[in-house]
């Protein structure tokens, strides 16, 4: 376990040479690799070429200020998970809120105290490392999962989620302009969000969002649901490589129906239902109805 910072890459963005010098000395003394940018566009270019572990960002700069820069960083899926700490002389509450709404994780006022800066960075770097570990596991899960903040802004998503968003023709601009406000309103009603999926409006492609878990005070794990996805027995057929009739029988087993009830629903004899089950069990690698129902329920719950 790391006792100090060290070895991480930090990008410092500030148009003040004095501030840059002070921060650069403190970070290099802590053993970090430091990249420097004097304004927002330069910072974006550097971040895209050499992805930093954390970004220290001045709020007030010419041309492209820190708030715009942070929004641009968060709109890029490859950079969105990098923690951003704002540094500025502004102390008004509205400016603090603006920085956090833009995607910042913390806010320090100038003049910067190096010890305080390093302490805050330790916390956010540790959080980021933990998040990367979780995200790597989720990336390999094959599910359409994203994390969003309280304002509906997407912070991270699995490759499958990004593919589904692309299918629905939702780029970073549409995420910010159309999707985020709907998610924000949905999350502002916690009881509704926990009980009902959000059916996204203003899309030609049907898309729903289902709340999975609150990860922190400002991050929510959400599952994207493809409105054109197969459901029920069709989903079981596509996921388990079984026949249509076998998938229908399995679907009703998962719904707690007896062989006789299934026979009546599917208009076949109980003997035929038994034959389908005899073929199903080896395909699913199970030995009984209960285990087969468990396999089906896991597949149905994953979508």
Buried (B, 14 or more C-beta within 10 A) or exposed (E): EEEEBEEBBBBBBBBBEEBBEBBBEBBEEBEBBBBBBBBBBBBBEBBEEEEBBBBBBBBBBEEBBBBBBBBBBBBEBEBBBBBBBBBBEBEEEEBBEBBBBBBBBBBBBBEBEBEEBBEBBBEBBEEBEEBBEBBEEBBEEEBBBBBBBBBBBBBBBBEBBBBBBEEBEBEBEBBBEBBBEBBBEBBEEEEEBEEEBBBBEEBEBEBBBBBBEBEEEEBBBBBBBBEEBBEBBBBBBEBBEBEEBBBBBBBBBBBEBEBEBBBEBBEBEBEBBEBBBEBBBEBBEBEEBEEBBBBBEEBBEEB
